[in-house]
Amino acid sequence: MLKNVMKFILFFTTFLLIGCKSGKITENESYSVVLESITKGKEKEYTWTHARSAVIPSDKPKVLTTMSQTLKEGSDVYHDLYQVISEDLGQTWSEPEAIPSLTIIEQDSGYRSVVDMWPQWHSSTNKVLNIGTSPFYSNERTHDGWKKKVVYACFDPETEKWSSPKFLKLPELDHDGMLLMAPAAGSAQWLELPNGDILLPVFYFKLTEEQAYSALNNPDEAFSIGSLMKSDDFGFSSTVVRCTFDGENLIYKAHGDELILKQGRGIYEPSITSFKGEYYLTMRSDKSAYVAKSKDGLHFSSLKEWTFDDESILGSYNTQQHWVRHSDALYLVYTRRGADNDEVFRHRAPLFMAEVDVNNLQVIRSTEREMVPNRGVALGNFGIMEVNPAETWITVAEYMRGEENVVADNSVFTAKIKWKRPNLNSKQ
Protein backbone atom coordinates (compact mmCIF):
# COMPACT_ATOMS: atom_id res chain seq x y z
CA MET A 1 0.00 0.00 0.00
CA LEU A 2 2.75 2.44 1.01
CA LYS A 3 4.66 1.58 -2.15
CA ASN A 4 1.66 2.47 -4.31
CA VAL A 5 1.13 5.73 -2.43
CA MET A 6 4.75 6.72 -3.00
CA LYS A 7 4.44 5.96 -6.71
CA PHE A 8 1.29 8.11 -6.90
CA ILE A 9 3.17 11.00 -5.29
CA LEU A 10 5.93 10.59 -7.88
CA PHE A 11 3.44 10.55 -10.74
CA PHE A 12 1.59 13.60 -9.40
CA THR A 13 4.85 15.50 -9.04
CA THR A 14 5.73 14.60 -12.61
CA PHE A 15 2.37 15.95 -13.81
CA LEU A 16 2.98 19.25 -12.06
CA LEU A 17 6.45 19.48 -13.58
CA ILE A 18 5.24 18.77 -17.10
CA GLY A 19 2.24 21.04 -16.79
CA CYS A 20 4.31 24.11 -15.97
CA LYS A 21 6.74 23.35 -18.85
CA SER A 22 9.77 23.81 -16.64
CA GLY A 23 11.22 22.30 -13.54
CA LYS A 24 14.49 20.66 -12.70
CA ILE A 25 14.14 16.97 -12.01
CA THR A 26 17.81 16.43 -11.29
CA GLU A 27 20.93 18.52 -10.89
CA ASN A 28 24.59 17.90 -10.20
CA GLU A 29 27.88 19.70 -10.69
CA SER A 30 27.87 19.07 -14.45
CA TYR A 31 24.27 19.59 -15.60
CA SER A 32 20.62 20.08 -14.73
CA VAL A 33 17.62 18.50 -16.47
CA VAL A 34 14.25 19.95 -17.39
CA LEU A 35 11.49 17.56 -18.43
CA GLU A 36 8.93 18.86 -20.92
CA SER A 37 6.08 17.38 -22.93
CA ILE A 38 5.88 17.63 -26.73
CA THR A 39 2.53 15.91 -27.24
CA LYS A 40 0.60 12.87 -26.10
CA GLY A 41 -1.42 10.11 -27.71
CA LYS A 42 -5.10 10.67 -28.43
CA GLU A 43 -6.23 7.42 -30.05
CA LYS A 44 -7.06 4.14 -28.35
CA GLU A 45 -5.85 2.04 -31.29
CA TYR A 46 -2.41 3.61 -31.82
CA THR A 47 0.59 4.64 -29.75
CA TRP A 48 3.56 6.89 -30.54
CA THR A 49 6.94 5.18 -30.70
CA HIS A 50 10.50 5.99 -31.80
CA ALA A 51 10.31 9.72 -31.08
CA ARG A 52 13.64 11.30 -32.02
CA SER A 53 14.67 14.86 -32.80
CA ALA A 54 17.03 16.79 -35.06
CA VAL A 55 17.90 20.48 -34.94
CA ILE A 56 18.26 22.71 -38.01
CA PRO A 57 20.80 25.36 -37.00
CA SER A 58 20.24 29.01 -37.87
CA ASP A 59 19.69 32.34 -36.13
CA LYS A 60 16.30 30.85 -35.25
CA PRO A 61 16.89 27.08 -34.93
CA LYS A 62 14.08 24.70 -35.86
CA VAL A 63 13.61 21.30 -34.23
CA LEU A 64 12.05 18.38 -36.12
CA THR A 65 10.81 15.38 -34.15
CA THR A 66 9.73 12.30 -36.07
CA MET A 67 7.78 9.39 -34.57
CA SER A 68 5.96 6.28 -35.72
CA GLN A 69 2.24 5.67 -35.56
CA THR A 70 2.12 2.16 -34.09
CA LEU A 71 -0.72 -0.28 -33.49
CA LYS A 72 -1.10 -1.25 -29.84
CA GLU A 73 -2.07 -4.76 -30.93
CA GLY A 74 0.25 -7.10 -32.78
CA SER A 75 4.05 -7.16 -32.78
CA ASP A 76 5.87 -4.05 -34.04
CA VAL A 77 3.11 -3.03 -36.42
CA TYR A 78 4.21 0.42 -37.61
CA HIS A 79 2.20 2.64 -39.93
CA ASP A 80 2.96 6.20 -41.09
CA LEU A 81 5.83 8.41 -39.98
CA TYR A 82 4.72 11.65 -38.32
CA GLN A 83 6.48 14.87 -37.39
CA VAL A 84 6.09 17.72 -34.94
CA ILE A 85 8.01 20.99 -35.30
CA SER A 86 9.23 23.61 -32.86
CA GLU A 87 10.61 26.99 -33.88
CA ASP A 88 11.41 28.16 -30.34
CA LEU A 89 13.59 25.31 -29.00
CA GLY A 90 10.74 23.32 -27.59
CA GLN A 91 8.63 25.97 -25.92
CA THR A 92 5.79 25.28 -28.35
CA TRP A 93 5.17 22.52 -30.87
CA SER A 94 2.99 21.97 -33.91
CA GLU A 95 0.34 19.26 -33.91
CA PRO A 96 1.50 15.85 -35.16
CA GLU A 97 1.05 15.40 -38.90
CA ALA A 98 1.87 12.52 -41.20
CA ILE A 99 4.80 13.13 -43.56
CA PRO A 100 3.23 12.68 -47.03
CA SER A 101 6.29 11.04 -48.61
CA LEU A 102 6.91 8.69 -45.66
CA THR A 103 3.57 6.99 -45.25
CA ILE A 104 2.91 3.27 -45.80
CA ILE A 105 4.42 1.97 -49.05
CA GLU A 106 1.79 -0.27 -50.66
CA GLN A 107 3.05 -3.38 -52.49
CA ASP A 108 1.28 -6.20 -54.29
CA SER A 109 1.77 -8.74 -51.51
CA GLY A 110 1.59 -6.36 -48.54
CA TYR A 111 3.16 -3.09 -47.49
CA ARG A 112 6.37 -1.52 -46.18
CA SER A 113 6.68 1.19 -43.59
CA VAL A 114 9.46 3.62 -42.70
CA VAL A 115 10.17 3.16 -39.01
CA ASP A 116 12.55 3.37 -36.08
CA MET A 117 14.17 6.41 -37.68
CA TRP A 118 17.05 8.45 -36.29
CA PRO A 119 17.19 11.99 -37.77
CA GLN A 120 20.33 14.12 -37.53
CA TRP A 121 21.58 17.32 -39.07
CA HIS A 122 24.19 16.54 -41.73
CA SER A 123 26.37 19.61 -41.65
CA SER A 124 28.24 18.88 -44.90
CA THR A 125 25.06 19.03 -47.00
CA ASN A 126 22.79 21.19 -44.81
CA LYS A 127 20.12 18.50 -44.78
CA VAL A 128 18.41 16.48 -42.08
CA LEU A 129 19.24 12.85 -42.80
CA ASN A 130 16.83 10.33 -41.28
CA ILE A 131 17.97 6.69 -41.23
CA GLY A 132 16.11 3.63 -40.00
CA THR A 133 14.49 0.39 -41.04
CA SER A 134 11.80 -0.61 -43.51
CA PRO A 135 9.95 -3.76 -42.40
CA PHE A 136 7.63 -5.63 -44.75
CA TYR A 137 4.14 -6.76 -43.70
CA SER A 138 2.15 -9.46 -45.44
CA ASN A 139 -0.53 -9.10 -42.76
CA GLU A 140 -1.54 -6.42 -40.27
CA ARG A 141 -0.31 -8.04 -37.07
CA THR A 142 3.38 -8.87 -37.58
CA HIS A 143 6.20 -8.10 -40.01
CA ASP A 144 8.15 -10.59 -42.12
CA GLY A 145 11.51 -10.46 -40.37
CA TRP A 146 13.53 -11.76 -43.32
CA LYS A 147 12.61 -8.84 -45.59
CA LYS A 148 13.84 -5.78 -43.70
CA LYS A 149 15.90 -3.08 -45.44
CA VAL A 150 17.93 -0.07 -44.34
CA VAL A 151 15.90 2.98 -45.33
CA TYR A 152 16.65 6.71 -45.37
CA ALA A 153 15.08 10.03 -46.30
CA CYS A 154 16.20 13.64 -46.05
CA PHE A 155 14.59 16.95 -45.18
CA ASP A 156 15.60 20.07 -47.10
CA PRO A 157 15.15 23.18 -44.92
CA GLU A 158 15.01 25.40 -48.03
CA THR A 159 11.98 23.64 -49.50
CA GLU A 160 10.72 22.40 -46.12
CA LYS A 161 9.95 19.03 -47.69
CA TRP A 162 10.98 15.44 -47.08
CA SER A 163 12.29 13.27 -49.88
CA SER A 164 10.79 9.91 -50.72
CA PRO A 165 12.35 6.93 -48.96
CA LYS A 166 15.39 5.24 -50.45
CA PHE A 167 17.12 1.99 -49.55
CA LEU A 168 20.81 1.63 -48.76
CA LYS A 169 22.46 -0.90 -51.08
CA LEU A 170 24.74 -3.20 -49.10
CA PRO A 171 26.95 -6.11 -50.25
CA GLU A 172 25.19 -9.46 -50.58
CA LEU A 173 27.96 -11.20 -48.63
CA ASP A 174 29.78 -10.26 -45.45
CA HIS A 175 33.51 -10.72 -44.77
CA ASP A 176 33.01 -14.41 -44.01
CA GLY A 177 31.20 -15.06 -47.27
CA MET A 178 27.84 -15.42 -45.49
CA LEU A 179 24.69 -13.70 -46.72
CA LEU A 180 24.16 -10.26 -45.23
CA MET A 181 20.43 -10.78 -44.90
CA ALA A 182 17.64 -8.49 -43.69
CA PRO A 183 19.90 -5.55 -42.71
CA ALA A 184 18.43 -2.95 -40.38
CA ALA A 185 19.51 0.35 -38.88
CA GLY A 186 16.64 0.64 -36.44
CA SER A 187 17.44 2.70 -33.34
CA ALA A 188 20.96 3.27 -34.65
CA GLN A 189 22.65 6.39 -33.30
CA TRP A 190 24.99 7.30 -36.17
CA LEU A 191 27.94 9.64 -36.54
CA GLU A 192 28.96 12.22 -39.13
CA LEU A 193 32.74 12.36 -39.63
CA PRO A 194 34.62 15.63 -40.29
CA ASN A 195 34.72 14.94 -44.06
CA GLY A 196 30.95 14.32 -44.21
CA ASP A 197 31.17 10.53 -44.32
CA ILE A 198 28.83 8.63 -42.04
CA LEU A 199 29.47 5.77 -39.64
CA LEU A 200 26.20 3.85 -39.55
CA PRO A 201 25.73 0.88 -37.20
CA VAL A 202 23.78 -1.96 -38.84
CA PHE A 203 22.62 -5.40 -37.73
CA TYR A 204 21.70 -8.35 -39.94
CA PHE A 205 21.19 -12.10 -40.15
CA LYS A 206 24.41 -13.96 -41.00
CA LEU A 207 23.17 -16.95 -43.06
CA THR A 208 24.27 -19.45 -45.66
CA GLU A 209 22.41 -19.51 -48.98
CA GLU A 210 20.73 -22.76 -47.94
CA GLN A 211 19.54 -21.24 -44.68
CA ALA A 212 18.28 -18.13 -46.46
CA TYR A 213 16.36 -20.21 -49.00
CA SER A 214 14.77 -22.20 -46.19
CA ALA A 215 13.87 -19.04 -44.29
CA LEU A 216 12.25 -17.35 -47.28
CA ASN A 217 10.44 -20.36 -48.67
CA ASN A 218 9.35 -22.17 -45.53
CA PRO A 219 8.24 -19.38 -43.20
CA ASP A 220 5.95 -21.65 -41.19
CA GLU A 221 8.41 -24.52 -40.77
CA ALA A 222 11.49 -25.17 -38.70
CA PHE A 223 13.53 -22.27 -40.02
CA SER A 224 11.03 -19.59 -39.17
CA ILE A 225 12.34 -16.63 -37.18
CA GLY A 226 10.51 -17.90 -34.10
CA SER A 227 12.30 -21.21 -34.28
CA LEU A 228 15.59 -19.57 -35.15
CA MET A 229 15.50 -17.39 -32.07
CA LYS A 230 15.29 -20.45 -29.83
CA SER A 231 18.75 -21.48 -30.99
CA ASP A 232 22.03 -19.90 -29.98
CA ASP A 233 23.53 -20.89 -33.32
CA PHE A 234 21.81 -18.12 -35.26
CA GLY A 235 20.93 -14.55 -34.58
CA PHE A 236 21.80 -11.00 -35.42
CA SER A 237 25.35 -9.82 -36.11
CA SER A 238 26.31 -6.16 -35.84
CA THR A 239 28.73 -4.07 -37.84
CA VAL A 240 29.50 -0.43 -38.63
CA VAL A 241 29.09 0.73 -42.23
CA ARG A 242 31.00 3.70 -43.63
CA CYS A 243 28.94 5.66 -46.16
CA THR A 244 29.08 8.82 -48.20
CA PHE A 245 26.11 11.17 -48.39
CA ASP A 246 25.79 13.88 -51.05
CA GLY A 247 22.51 15.38 -49.87
CA GLU A 248 20.42 12.90 -51.85
CA ASN A 249 22.07 9.48 -51.90
CA LEU A 250 23.57 7.38 -49.12
CA ILE A 251 26.26 5.13 -50.65
CA TYR A 252 28.10 2.21 -49.07
CA LYS A 253 31.92 2.42 -48.97
CA ALA A 254 33.00 -0.29 -46.53
CA HIS A 255 32.01 -2.06 -43.35
CA GLY A 256 34.03 -3.14 -40.36
CA ASP A 257 34.18 -6.09 -37.99
CA GLU A 258 31.16 -8.35 -37.83
CA LEU A 259 30.40 -8.70 -34.14
CA ILE A 260 28.75 -11.93 -33.04
CA LEU A 261 27.15 -13.14 -29.81
CA LYS A 262 25.82 -16.70 -29.96
CA GLN A 263 23.04 -16.19 -27.48
CA GLY A 264 19.31 -15.77 -28.17
CA ARG A 265 18.80 -13.26 -30.97
CA GLY A 266 22.47 -12.34 -31.06
CA ILE A 267 23.83 -8.80 -30.79
CA TYR A 268 21.86 -5.96 -32.35
CA GLU A 269 20.57 -2.36 -32.30
CA PRO A 270 24.11 -0.95 -32.13
CA SER A 271 24.78 2.77 -31.53
CA ILE A 272 28.07 4.57 -32.07
CA THR A 273 29.74 7.71 -30.76
CA SER A 274 33.20 9.24 -30.63
CA PHE A 275 34.98 10.68 -27.62
CA LYS A 276 38.52 12.07 -27.42
CA GLY A 277 39.71 10.35 -30.57
CA GLU A 278 38.17 6.93 -29.97
CA TYR A 279 34.90 5.27 -30.95
CA TYR A 280 32.43 3.45 -28.74
CA LEU A 281 29.69 1.00 -29.72
CA THR A 282 26.87 -0.07 -27.39
CA MET A 283 24.63 -3.01 -28.30
CA ARG A 284 21.57 -4.88 -27.18
CA SER A 285 21.17 -8.59 -26.54
CA ASP A 286 18.27 -10.56 -25.08
CA LYS A 287 19.92 -11.13 -21.69
CA SER A 288 22.21 -8.14 -21.23
CA ALA A 289 23.93 -5.20 -22.98
CA TYR A 290 27.45 -4.96 -24.41
CA VAL A 291 30.06 -2.40 -25.35
CA ALA A 292 33.14 -2.34 -27.59
CA LYS A 293 35.86 0.22 -28.35
CA SER A 294 37.64 1.20 -31.56
CA LYS A 295 40.43 3.41 -32.90
CA ASP A 296 38.86 3.89 -36.35
CA GLY A 297 35.13 3.26 -35.90
CA LEU A 298 35.22 0.06 -37.96
CA HIS A 299 37.42 -2.41 -36.09
CA PHE A 300 36.41 -3.02 -32.49
CA SER A 301 37.64 -4.74 -29.38
CA SER A 302 35.94 -7.88 -28.10
CA LEU A 303 32.46 -7.50 -26.70
CA LYS A 304 32.34 -6.56 -23.03
CA GLU A 305 29.18 -6.90 -20.96
CA TRP A 306 28.09 -3.60 -19.45
CA THR A 307 28.76 -3.42 -15.71
CA PHE A 308 28.85 -0.79 -13.02
CA ASP A 309 32.26 0.20 -11.66
CA ASP A 310 31.68 -2.12 -8.68
CA GLU A 311 31.66 -5.03 -11.22
CA SER A 312 27.94 -5.72 -10.83
CA ILE A 313 25.95 -6.23 -14.05
CA LEU A 314 24.27 -3.05 -15.30
CA GLY A 315 20.94 -4.83 -15.77
CA SER A 316 19.99 -3.37 -19.15
CA TYR A 317 18.63 -6.09 -21.41
CA ASN A 318 16.50 -6.64 -24.50
CA THR A 319 16.43 -2.96 -25.32
CA GLN A 320 18.72 -0.25 -26.61
CA GLN A 321 21.16 2.10 -24.96
CA HIS A 322 22.49 5.34 -26.46
CA TRP A 323 25.23 7.90 -25.92
CA VAL A 324 25.33 11.43 -24.61
CA ARG A 325 28.70 13.04 -25.10
CA HIS A 326 30.14 16.18 -23.60
CA SER A 327 33.67 17.39 -24.20
CA ASP A 328 34.37 16.70 -20.51
CA ALA A 329 32.78 13.24 -20.21
CA LEU A 330 30.95 10.44 -22.01
CA TYR A 331 27.55 9.28 -20.73
CA LEU A 332 25.31 6.27 -21.33
CA VAL A 333 21.50 6.50 -21.36
CA TYR A 334 19.71 3.24 -20.54
CA THR A 335 17.00 1.34 -18.70
CA ARG A 336 17.69 -1.50 -16.28
CA ARG A 337 16.39 -3.99 -13.78
CA GLY A 338 16.40 -3.26 -10.10
CA ALA A 339 14.71 0.15 -10.11
CA ASP A 340 11.40 -0.80 -8.49
CA ASN A 341 10.13 -1.41 -12.00
CA ASP A 342 9.18 -5.07 -12.26
CA GLU A 343 5.73 -4.10 -13.55
CA VAL A 344 7.18 -2.38 -16.65
CA PHE A 345 7.62 -4.29 -19.91
CA ARG A 346 11.25 -5.51 -19.94
CA HIS A 347 12.05 -3.01 -17.17
CA ARG A 348 12.12 -0.20 -19.77
CA ALA A 349 11.52 2.65 -17.33
CA PRO A 350 12.71 4.87 -15.80
CA LEU A 351 15.30 6.25 -18.19
CA PHE A 352 18.74 6.70 -16.56
CA MET A 353 21.95 8.48 -17.51
CA ALA A 354 25.38 7.91 -15.98
CA GLU A 355 28.99 8.75 -16.79
CA VAL A 356 31.12 6.08 -18.44
CA ASP A 357 34.60 5.13 -17.30
CA VAL A 358 36.06 5.05 -20.82
CA ASN A 359 39.22 3.23 -19.76
CA ASN A 360 37.46 0.29 -18.12
CA LEU A 361 34.24 0.50 -20.15
CA GLN A 362 32.05 0.61 -17.06
CA VAL A 363 29.16 2.77 -15.87
CA ILE A 364 30.05 4.86 -12.80
CA ARG A 365 27.25 4.00 -10.40
CA SER A 366 27.56 7.14 -8.25
CA THR A 367 26.81 9.33 -11.29
CA GLU A 368 23.53 7.63 -12.23
CA ARG A 369 20.60 10.07 -12.50
CA GLU A 370 16.97 9.56 -13.50
CA MET A 371 16.20 11.43 -16.72
CA VAL A 372 12.57 10.41 -17.37
CA PRO A 373 10.43 8.86 -14.61
CA ASN A 374 8.59 5.56 -14.59
CA ARG A 375 4.88 6.15 -15.17
CA GLY A 376 4.09 2.47 -15.65
CA VAL A 377 5.01 1.93 -19.31
CA ALA A 378 8.11 1.40 -21.44
CA LEU A 379 10.56 4.18 -22.36
CA GLY A 380 13.01 2.03 -24.29
CA ASN A 381 12.89 3.54 -27.79
CA PHE A 382 14.48 6.96 -27.35
CA GLY A 383 16.85 9.32 -29.12
CA ILE A 384 19.64 11.81 -28.37
CA MET A 385 20.18 15.22 -29.98
CA GLU A 386 22.99 17.75 -29.48
CA VAL A 387 21.13 21.06 -29.75
CA ASN A 388 23.97 23.50 -29.11
CA PRO A 389 26.95 23.76 -26.72
CA ALA A 390 24.58 24.50 -23.85
CA GLU A 391 21.96 21.76 -24.35
CA THR A 392 21.56 18.09 -25.26
CA TRP A 393 18.10 16.52 -25.44
CA ILE A 394 16.75 13.05 -24.82
CA THR A 395 13.49 12.47 -26.71
CA VAL A 396 11.24 9.56 -25.84
CA ALA A 397 7.63 8.40 -26.22
CA GLU A 398 5.74 6.39 -23.63
CA TYR A 399 5.10 3.10 -25.40
CA MET A 400 1.54 2.06 -24.55
CA ARG A 401 0.80 -1.64 -25.00
CA GLY A 402 -2.73 -1.75 -23.59
CA GLU A 403 -1.68 -1.23 -19.95
CA GLU A 404 -4.42 -0.30 -17.52
CA ASN A 405 -4.34 1.66 -14.28
CA VAL A 406 -1.18 3.57 -15.18
CA VAL A 407 -0.57 7.28 -15.16
CA ALA A 408 1.14 7.25 -18.57
CA ASP A 409 -0.80 8.76 -21.48
CA ASN A 410 1.59 8.10 -24.38
CA SER A 411 3.30 11.44 -23.80
CA VAL A 412 6.31 12.34 -25.92
CA PHE A 413 8.94 13.90 -23.65
CA THR A 414 12.09 15.91 -24.00
CA ALA A 415 14.56 15.70 -21.15
CA LYS A 416 16.65 18.83 -21.73
CA ILE A 417 20.17 18.45 -20.35
CA LYS A 418 21.47 21.92 -19.47
CA TRP A 419 25.28 21.82 -19.37
CA LYS A 420 27.06 23.99 -16.82
CA ARG A 421 30.18 24.03 -19.00
CA PRO A 422 29.93 24.44 -22.80
CA ASN A 423 29.89 21.20 -24.76
CA LEU A 424 32.73 21.69 -27.21
CA ASN A 425 31.69 18.54 -29.09
CA SER A 426 28.51 20.17 -30.35
CA LYS A 427 28.50 20.91 -34.08
CA GLN A 428 25.91 23.69 -33.73
LUMVO-131023 format. One record per residue (C-alpha): x, y, z. Coordinates in pm, whole numbers, plus 32768, in hexadecimal, padded with zeros to 4 digits. Example, Ala and Ser with C-alpha at 12.3 -4.5 7.8 and 13.67 -1.06 7.14 Angstrom:
# residues 2
84CE7E3E830C;85577F9682CA;
This chain:
# residues 428
800080008000;811380F48065;81D2809E7F29;80A680F77E51;8071823D7F0D;81DB82A07ED4;81BC82547D61;8081832B7D4E;813D844C7DEF;825184237CEC;8158841F7BCE;809F85507C54;81E5860E7C78;823D85B47B13;80ED863B7A9B;812A87857B4A;8285879C7AB2;820C87557952;80E088387971;81AF896B79C3;82A2891F78A3;83D1894D7980;846288B67AB6;85A988127B0A;858686A17B4F;86F5866B7B97;882D873C7BBF;899B86FE7C04;8AE487B27BD3;8AE387737A5B;897B87A779E8;880E87D87A3F;86E2873A7991;859187CB7935;847D86DC78CD;837D875E77D4;826086CA770B;824C86E3758F;80FD8637755C;803C850775CE;7F7283F3752D;7E02842B74E5;7D9182E67443;7D3E819E74ED;7DB780CC73C7;7F0F81697392;803B81D07461;816482B17412;82B682067402;841A82577394;840783CC73DC;8554846A737E;85BB85CE7330;86A7868F724E;86FE8800725A;872288DF7127;882089E8718C;87E88B557135;87B18CA271E3;865E8C0D723B;86998A94725B;858089A671FE;8551885272A1;84B5872E71E4;8439860272A9;83CD84CE71E9;830A83AB727F;82548274720C;80E08237721C;80D480D872AF;7FB87FE472EB;7F927F837458;7F317E2473EB;80197D3A7332;81957D347332;824B7E6B72B4;81377ED171C6;81A5802A714F;80DC81087067;8128826C6FF3;824783497062;81D8848D7108;828885CF7165;826186EC725A;832188337236;839B8939732A;84258A8B72C4;84758B007426;854F89E374AC;8432891C7539;835F8A2575E0;824389E074ED;820588CC73F1;812B889572C1;8022878672C1;809686317244;8069860470CE;80BB84E46FE8;81E085216EFC;814384F46DA1;827584506D03;82B383656E2A;816582BB6E53;812381476E1C;81BA80C56CD7;80B37FE56C36;81317EAE6B7F;80807D946ACB;80B17C966BE1;809F7D846D0A;813C7ECB6D73;827D7F686DF6;829C80776EF9;83B2816A6F52;83F9813C70C3;84E7815171E8;858982817148;86A9834D71D3;86B784AF713F;87F185847157;886E86C470BD;897386766FB3;8A4D87A96FBB;8B0887606E76;89CA876F6DA4;88E788476E7F;87DC873A6E82;873186706F90;878485056F48;869384096FE0;8705829D6FE5;864B816B7060;85A980276FF8;849C7FC36F01;83E37E886F70;82FB7DCD6E85;819E7D5C6EEE;80D77C4E6E40;7FCB7C726F4C;7F667D7E7045;7FE17CDC7185;81527C897152;826C7CD6705F;832F7BDD6F8C;847F7BEA703B;85497B686F14;84ED7C8C6E31;85687DBE6EEE;86367ECC6E40;87017FF96EAE;8636812A6E4B;8681829F6E47;85E483EB6DEA;865485546E03;85B3869F6E5A;861887D76D9A;85EB890E6E74;85DD89EC6D3D;84AE893C6CAA;843088C06DFC;83E3876F6D5F;844A86086D9C;84CD852F6C84;843783DF6C30;84D382B56CE0;8603820C6C4B;86B080C76CA5;882180A36CF4;88C67FA66C0C;89AA7EC06CD2;8A877D9D6C5F;89D77C4E6C3E;8AEC7BA06D01;8BA27BFE6E3F;8D177BD06E83;8CE57A5F6ECF;8C307A1E6D89;8AE079FA6E3B;89A57AA66DC0;89707BFE6E55;87FB7BCA6E76;86E47CAF6EEF;87C67DD56F51;87337ED9703A;879F802370D0;8680804071C4;86D0810E72FA;883081477277;88D9827F72FE;89C382DA71DF;8AEA83C471BA;8B5084C670B7;8CCA84D47085;8D86861B7043;8D9085D66ECA;8C1785986EBB;8C2D841D6EB0;8B43835F6F94;8B8382417084;8A3C8181708D;8A0D80587178;894A7F3C70D4;88D67DE47143;887A7CBD7066;88477B467051;89897A8C6FFC;890D79616F2E;897B78676E2A;88C178616CDE;8819771C6D46;87A277B46E8C;872478EB6DDA;8664781B6CDC;85C577546DF5;856B78906EB3;84C979396D88;8414780C6CFD;83A777576E37;8338786E6F20;8253778B6FE9;8349766C7013;847D762B70E2;8549774D705E;844F785970B3;84D27981717A;841B790272AE;84CE77B7729C;8617785B7245;860E79357379;85F978037459;8753779C73E5;889B783A744A;893177D772FC;888578EC723A;882D7A51727E;88847BB4722A;89E77C2A71E5;8A477D987200;8B397E697138;8B867FD570E9;8B5D80496F81;8C1C81726EF5;8B4E82366DF8;8B5C83726D2C;8A33845D6D19;8A13856C6C0F;88CB86026C85;87FA850A6BBF;889F83B46BBA;893582E26CD0;8A4282016C37;8AFA80DD6CD5;8C7880F26CDF;8CE47FE36DD3;8C817F326F11;8D4B7EC6703C;8D5A7D9F7129;8C2C7CBD7139;8BE07C9A72AA;8B3B7B577318;8A9B7ADE745B;8A16797A744C;890079AD7544;878B79D774FF;87587AD273E7;88C77B2E73DE;894F7C9073F9;888A7DAC735D;88097F147362;896B7FA17373;89AE811573AF;8AF781C97379;8B9E830373FC;8CF8839C7409;8DAA842C7536;8F0C84B7754A;8F83840B740F;8EE982B5744B;8DA2820F73E9;8CAB815974C6;8B9980647464;8A7F7FF9754D;899F7ED374F2;886D7E187562;88457CA575A2;87237BE07634;87C87BA77787;88AD7CD277B5;89597DF87706;8AB97E107677;8BBE7F107619;8CF27F167539;8E02801674ED;8EB4807873AC;8FCB81557326;8F2E818571CD;8DB9814671FA;8DC28006712C;8E9E7F0F71E7;8E397ED2734F;8EB47E267486;8E0A7CEC7506;8CAE7D127592;8CA27D707701;8B667D4E77D0;8AF97E987867;8B3C7EAA79DD;8B457FB17AEA;8C9A80147B72;8C607F2C7C9C;8C5E7E097B9E;8AEA7DC47BC5;8A237D917A83;897B7ECF7A06;882E7E1D79D7;87CF7EAF7885;87477D9F77A3;86727D68766E;866B7ED8761C;87507FE7759B;884480D27640;88C9821675AA;89DB831675E0;89E584777663;8B3685187632;8BC6865276C8;8D2786CB768C;8D6D868677FD;8CCE852C781B;8C1784147767;8AC383A077E7;89E3827377AB;8866828A77A8;87B3814477FA;86A4808678B2;86E97F6A79A4;86677E717A9E;86687EBA7C0E;85BF800F7C0D;84747FB07CAF;83F57F737B50;83967E057B36;823D7E667AB5;82CE7F12797F;82FA7E537839;84657DD97836;84B57ED3794B;84BC7FEC7847;84808109793B;84F781E779D4;85FA827178E5;8752829E7988;889383507929;89EA831779C2;8B53836B7971;8C28826078CC;8D848201793E;8E1681F977DE;8F5281437848;8EA2801D78EC;8D6080327821;8C85803D7956;8B64811579CD;8BBD81E67B00;8AA581907BF0;8AC482CA7CC7;8A7983A57B97;893182FB7B39;880C83EF7B1E;86A183BC7ABA;865484777978;84E984117937;841383767A4B;835B822C7A4D;81E882677A13;819980F779E3;81F580C17875;832B808C77A0;842081A27744;851580CB7683;850981627525;85A882B87551;869583A474A0;87AC849D74EB;87E285F2744A;88FB86EF747C;8841883A7461;895D892E74A1;8A8789487590;899A899276AF;88948880767D;886C87117622;871286747610;868B8519764E;854584DF7591;846483BC75E8;82FB834875C2;823E827F76C5;81FE81367614;809A80CE7669;80507F5C763C;7EEF7F5176C9;7F587F857835;7E467FE27928;7E4E80A67A6C;7F8A81657A12;7FC782D87A14;807282D578BF;7FB0836C779C;809F832A767A;814A847876B4;827784D275E0;837E856E76C3;84B9863776A0;85B0862277BD;8681875B7783;87E18735780D;886388907865;89E08886786F;8A92895F796E;8BCA89637894;8BB1898C7718;8BAD88487654;8CC98879755F;8C61873E74A3;8B2387E17425;8B22882B72B0;8A1F894172D3;
